[in-house]
Each structure stands twice: as structure tokens, then as C-alpha cells.
């Protein structure tokens, strides 16, 4: 049976991960070429951060037990809290019904062990697990009781990929070794501006996704400003504190100035609103830390959530 391993590509990917970015992040070679949303989570850095160790580890363990995708990994003999280094997700589509995605999981894996575990699982629980083929590619299919199936395969001893359809897996497996991702000029520029040392970064091209929003966003004035939003990027750093940086890429300088004024007024109101509600008092200081600034055609929002505040929110009394 066809192996689920490609050592040459593994060496190339391992080199990319190990080297790290010099000036900015490099797009993962396996990302779909049409991805207009990319999210990268530095799992290893997050798990080693003070905040996660102190306040979130138990919650993470519980969440992993209840998540279908993580259940798939556990059934394959993986421990997400020990074996994973980074998770990268590339998605595309106009809305939720049209969304396609590929999850790229980097870490330390034993391909032979995973393959044997997959075969054993298909015999043990054929209602939920199966080994399927798409041409010469072999992948592992997991079908939850409620929901759409997942397809996964091992690329090499450093990489596993997961998708909601077989084509996504086969397309990724067809990527030549040592190739570079080409997501298009706009997406490549957004990714280059990210920092792989951060806990999480995400970039997206809006592509009209915000044109049909309901609720407060449907207000004509707000909708007009959202229509000028062309890109969105977020960087989150989790260490002793959590810092946030959001950049709204607007159509032009005038649109940035207008949106900057709107956001500035809103951010000044948040501390007042939080102070007037007892359950939100712990968020007063974080709300005060939120600032917006207009830089060329971008609106940049920054904020900070201290470890002490997170302790008060997650585990009252434990941070004292």
C-alpha cells in the first residue's frame, strides 16, 4: 500500500521551521494557493508561556478531550500537548458554506507508528474510521457522529495535514519538495509582515465577506467603513502578559482616517462601559490599554491584558 510519507519534503519543511523568520514569516509551502485566510499558532511557545502553564493548562486538556479534530489525533497515538510545535491553517471561500481549508500540523511524529495505528483504528471502529484513496494518495478518514468528515495523512516525520475534503489533501501532497508558497502578491505581503515567534498571527483578505453583516454592523455609516476594509491582520503574544496588535488595511488614507476616528471614539467608551458593570470591572484596565493609531492607509489597534487580570478572570484568587 502507498506510504503516507515523503522524506524529501520533510527535510525542506523542517529546515523552514527550524530556521525561523529573519524579517517576517514565510508562507508554509503546503498552504493552498488560493488561501485568503491564514492562521499560524505557535503551539510550543504558547504551552511554555507562564500564563498558559499557570491558568489554562487544565482547561486545554479538557478542551482537547471534547474536540473531534483532536480526538482524531489522539486515536492516532498523538499527544497534542507534547508532539505539536505549530499549526497553520489556510482557508478560502466567500462564506461559511463555501469555506475550504487545510490544516498543517508541524511537530515530531513517527510515520510508521501512525500508519499502523490508523489501520488498527479502521478495523476497530469502521463506522467512524477508514483508509481511503484518491489516486495514488492514501489518507485516513474520520467521520464524527454529527458533522462532516475529516481527511488526514502523514507527509513526513515533521508534518501531518488535515482537510475537510480529499482534494485538499491530494493537492498538498502534490507540492514539489523545496517549493515556496505563492499566495499572490497581497497575501504574501501580509504573511511577510507577521512574526513566527509570536504565539498567534492571522491574516485575511476581506473579499467582500463583510458586505452582508447584520446587527450594528448593518448601520449604513458602519457598513460604508467596512466596505473600505481590504485586509485584516492580528498578532497575539502570550508570555507573562498578553499583547494584541490588530491592523486594518483600508482602501486609502482617507478611509483609514475616517475609520480611525470611529474606532478611537469607541475605544474611549469601553473603559466607562466596563466600569459600570460589576462582572466586567476586571476588564477596565485592559480596556484602557486599547489604543488606535492611523498609519498611512492602516488603522492599528494595540492592547494588553496582564497576567494578573487573566488570573482574576480565569481563576479568581489564584493570581494573588
QUIWOSUL-V629964 format. One record per pair of residues at least 12 apart in sequence whose C-alpha atoms are under 10 Angstrom apart, sorted by the first residue. I is the first residue (numbers start at 1). J is the second residue. Records with the same first field share a line. If there is no record, write none. Layout:
BEGIN
I->J / J
END
This chain:
BEGIN
1->136 / 137 / 138
2->133 / 136 / 137 / 138 / 139
3->111 / 112 / 115 / 136 / 137 / 138 / 139 / 153 / 154 / 155 / 156
4->111 / 112 / 114 / 115 / 137 / 138 / 139 / 140 / 152 / 153 / 154 / 155 / 156 / 160 / 173
5->111 / 112 / 115 / 153 / 154 / 155 / 156 / 157 / 158 / 159 / 160 / 173
6->111 / 154 / 155 / 156 / 157 / 159 / 173 / 177
7->155 / 156 / 157 / 158 / 177
8->155 / 156 / 176 / 177 / 178
9->29 / 30 / 155 / 156 / 158 / 159 / 173 / 175 / 176 / 177 / 178 / 179
10->155 / 156 / 157 / 158 / 159 / 177 / 178
11->156 / 157 / 158 / 177 / 178
12->29 / 177 / 178 / 179
13->28 / 29 / 30 / 106 / 156 / 158 / 159 / 177 / 178 / 179
14->106 / 107 / 156 / 157 / 158 / 159
15->178
16->28 / 29 / 178
17->85 / 86 / 106 / 107 / 158 / 196
20->195 / 196 / 197
21->192 / 194 / 195 / 196 / 197
22->195 / 196
23->192 / 193 / 194 / 195 / 196
24->189 / 190 / 191 / 192 / 193 / 194 / 195 / 196 / 197
25->40 / 188 / 189 / 190 / 191 / 192 / 193 / 194 / 195 / 196 / 197 / 201
26->180 / 181 / 188 / 191 / 192 / 193 / 194 / 195 / 196
27->40 / 88 / 90 / 180 / 181 / 182 / 183 / 187 / 188 / 189 / 190 / 191 / 192 / 194
28->40 / 88 / 89 / 90 / 104 / 179 / 180 / 181 / 182 / 183 / 191
29->104 / 172 / 175 / 176 / 177 / 178 / 179 / 180 / 181 / 182 / 183
30->88 / 89 / 90 / 102 / 103 / 104 / 161 / 169 / 171 / 172 / 173 / 174 / 175 / 176 / 177 / 179 / 180 / 181 / 182
31->88 / 89 / 90 / 91 / 101 / 102 / 103 / 104 / 168 / 171 / 172 / 175 / 180 / 181 / 182 / 183
32->89 / 90 / 91 / 92 / 100 / 101 / 102 / 168 / 169 / 171 / 172 / 175 / 181 / 182 / 183
33->90 / 91 / 92 / 171 / 172 / 181 / 182 / 183 / 184 / 187
34->90 / 91 / 92 / 93 / 100 / 182 / 183 / 184 / 187
35->89 / 90 / 91 / 92 / 93 / 100 / 101 / 102 / 182 / 183 / 184 / 187 / 204 / 205
36->90 / 91 / 92 / 93 / 94 / 183 / 184 / 186 / 187 / 203 / 204 / 205 / 206 / 207 / 231
37->89 / 90 / 91 / 92 / 93 / 101 / 187 / 202 / 203 / 204 / 205 / 206 / 231 / 232 / 233
38->88 / 89 / 90 / 91 / 92 / 101 / 102 / 103 / 187 / 190 / 191 / 201 / 202 / 203 / 204 / 205 / 233
39->87 / 88 / 89 / 90 / 91 / 103 / 191 / 200 / 201 / 202 / 203 / 204 / 233 / 234 / 235
40->86 / 87 / 88 / 89 / 90 / 103 / 104 / 191 / 194 / 195 / 196 / 198 / 199 / 200 / 201 / 202 / 203 / 235
41->85 / 86 / 87 / 88 / 89 / 105 / 196 / 197 / 198 / 199 / 200 / 201 / 202 / 236
42->84 / 85 / 86 / 87 / 88 / 106 / 196 / 197 / 198 / 199 / 200 / 201 / 237
43->80 / 81 / 82 / 83 / 84 / 85 / 86 / 87 / 105 / 106 / 107 / 199 / 200
44->81 / 82 / 83 / 84 / 85 / 86 / 87 / 107 / 199
45->85 / 86 / 197 / 198 / 199 / 200 / 237 / 238 / 239
46->85 / 86 / 198 / 199 / 200 / 237 / 238 / 239
47->60 / 81 / 82 / 85 / 199 / 238 / 239
48->238 / 239
49->199 / 237 / 238 / 239 / 240 / 241
50->238 / 239 / 240 / 241 / 307
51->238 / 239 / 240 / 241 / 242 / 306 / 307 / 308 / 310 / 311
52->238 / 239 / 240 / 307
54->307 / 311 / 315 / 318 / 319
55->307 / 310 / 311 / 312 / 313 / 314 / 315 / 318 / 319
56->310 / 311 / 314 / 315
57->81
59->314
60->81
61->80 / 81
64->79 / 80 / 81
68->142 / 143 / 144 / 145 / 146 / 147 / 150
69->142 / 144 / 149 / 150 / 162
71->142 / 144
72->118 / 129 / 140 / 141 / 142 / 143 / 144 / 150 / 151 / 152
73->114 / 152 / 160
75->114 / 117 / 118 / 120 / 121 / 129
76->113 / 114 / 115 / 116 / 117 / 118 / 119 / 120 / 121 / 140
77->109 / 110 / 113 / 114 / 116 / 117 / 118
78->108 / 109 / 110 / 114
80->105 / 107
82->107 / 108
83->105 / 106 / 107 / 108 / 109 / 158
84->105 / 106 / 107 / 108 / 109 / 158 / 159
85->105 / 106 / 107 / 108 / 158 / 159
86->104 / 105 / 106 / 107 / 159 / 196 / 199 / 200
87->103 / 104 / 105 / 106 / 107 / 159 / 160 / 161 / 200
88->102 / 103 / 104 / 105 / 106 / 161 / 200 / 201 / 202
89->101 / 102 / 103 / 104 / 105 / 161 / 162 / 163 / 202
90->102 / 103 / 104 / 163 / 202 / 203 / 204
91->103 / 204
92->204 / 205 / 207
93->207 / 209
94->206 / 207 / 208 / 209 / 210
95->208 / 209 / 210
96->209
99->164
100->163 / 164 / 165 / 168
101->162 / 163 / 164 / 165 / 168 / 169
102->151 / 152 / 161 / 162 / 163 / 164 / 165 / 168 / 169 / 171 / 172
103->152 / 160 / 161 / 162 / 163 / 164 / 168 / 169
104->152 / 155 / 159 / 160 / 161 / 162 / 163 / 172
105->154 / 155 / 158 / 159 / 160 / 161 / 162
106->156 / 157 / 158 / 159 / 160 / 161
107->157 / 158 / 159 / 160
108->156 / 157 / 158 / 159 / 160
109->154 / 156 / 157 / 158 / 159 / 160
110->154 / 156 / 157 / 158
111->153 / 154 / 155 / 156 / 157 / 158 / 159 / 160
112->154 / 156 / 157
114->153 / 154 / 157
115->131 / 139 / 140 / 153 / 154
118->130 / 131 / 139 / 140 / 141 / 153
119->131 / 140
121->140
122->140 / 141 / 142
126->142 / 143
127->142 / 143 / 144 / 145
128->141 / 142 / 143 / 144 / 145 / 149
129->141 / 142 / 143 / 144 / 149 / 150 / 151
130->142 / 143 / 151
131->151 / 152 / 153
132->151 / 166
133->166 / 170
134->166 / 167 / 169 / 170
135->170
136->170
137->153 / 166 / 169 / 170 / 173 / 174
138->151 / 152 / 153 / 154 / 166 / 169 / 170
139->151 / 152 / 153 / 154 / 161 / 162 / 166 / 169 / 170
140->152 / 153 / 154 / 162 / 166
141->153 / 162 / 163 / 164 / 165 / 166
142->164
148->164 / 165
149->163 / 164 / 165 / 166
150->162 / 163 / 164 / 165 / 166
151->163 / 164 / 165 / 166 / 167 / 168 / 169
152->164 / 165 / 166 / 168 / 169
153->169 / 170 / 173
154->173
155->169 / 172 / 173
161->173
186->204 / 205 / 230 / 231
187->203 / 204 / 205 / 231
188->203
190->202 / 203 / 204 / 205 / 231 / 232 / 233 / 249
191->203 / 204 / 233
193->233
194->233 / 234 / 235
195->235 / 236 / 237
196->235
197->237
198->235 / 236 / 237 / 238 / 239 / 243
199->235 / 236 / 237 / 238 / 239 / 242 / 243
200->234 / 235 / 236 / 237 / 238 / 244
201->233 / 234 / 235 / 236 / 237 / 244 / 245 / 246
202->232 / 233 / 234 / 235 / 236 / 246
203->231 / 232 / 233 / 234 / 235 / 246 / 247
204->230 / 231 / 232 / 233 / 234 / 249
205->229 / 230 / 231 / 232 / 233 / 249
206->226 / 227 / 228 / 229 / 230 / 231 / 232 / 249
207->227 / 229 / 230 / 231
208->226 / 227 / 228 / 229 / 230
209->226 / 227
210->223 / 226 / 227 / 228 / 229
211->223 / 224 / 226 / 227
213->226
221->262
222->259 / 262
224->255 / 259
225->250 / 251 / 255 / 256 / 258 / 259 / 262
226->248 / 250 / 251 / 255 / 259
227->250 / 251 / 255
228->248 / 249 / 250 / 251 / 252 / 254 / 255 / 256 / 259
229->248 / 249 / 250 / 251 / 252 / 255 / 256 / 259 / 297 / 298 / 299
230->248 / 249 / 250 / 251 / 252 / 298
231->247 / 248 / 249 / 250 / 251 / 298
232->246 / 247 / 248 / 249 / 250 / 298 / 299
233->245 / 246 / 247 / 248 / 249 / 300
234->246 / 247 / 248 / 300 / 301 / 302
235->247 / 302
236->303 / 304
237->304
238->305 / 306 / 307
239->306 / 307
240->305 / 306 / 307 / 308
241->304 / 305 / 306 / 307 / 308 / 309 / 310
242->303 / 304 / 305 / 306 / 307 / 310
243->286 / 289 / 302 / 303 / 304 / 305 / 306
244->290 / 301 / 302 / 303 / 304 / 305
245->290 / 291 / 292 / 300 / 301 / 302 / 303 / 304
246->292 / 298 / 299 / 300 / 301 / 302 / 303
247->292 / 293 / 294 / 295 / 298 / 299 / 300 / 301 / 302
248->260 / 294 / 297 / 298 / 299 / 300 / 301
249->295 / 296 / 297 / 298 / 299 / 300
250->296 / 297 / 298 / 299
251->297 / 298
252->296 / 297 / 298
253->294 / 295 / 296 / 297 / 298 / 299
254->296 / 297
255->297 / 298 / 299
256->293 / 294 / 295 / 296 / 297 / 298 / 299 / 300
257->293 / 294 / 295 / 296 / 297 / 298 / 299
258->294 / 299
259->292 / 294 / 298 / 299
260->292 / 293 / 294 / 295 / 297 / 298 / 299 / 300 / 301
261->292 / 293 / 294 / 299
262->292
263->291 / 292 / 293 / 299 / 301
264->290 / 291 / 292 / 293 / 301
265->292
267->287 / 288 / 289 / 290 / 291 / 292 / 301
268->287 / 288 / 289 / 290 / 291 / 292
269->287 / 288
270->283 / 284 / 286 / 287 / 288 / 290
271->283 / 284 / 285 / 286 / 287 / 288 / 289 / 290
272->284 / 287 / 288
273->287
274->286 / 287 / 288
275->287
279->313
280->313
282->308 / 309 / 310 / 312 / 313
283->305 / 309 / 310 / 312 / 313
284->309
285->304 / 305 / 306 / 309
286->303 / 304 / 305 / 306 / 309 / 310
287->303 / 304 / 305
288->303 / 304
289->301 / 302 / 303 / 304 / 305
290->302 / 303 / 304 / 305
291->303 / 304
307->319
308->320
END
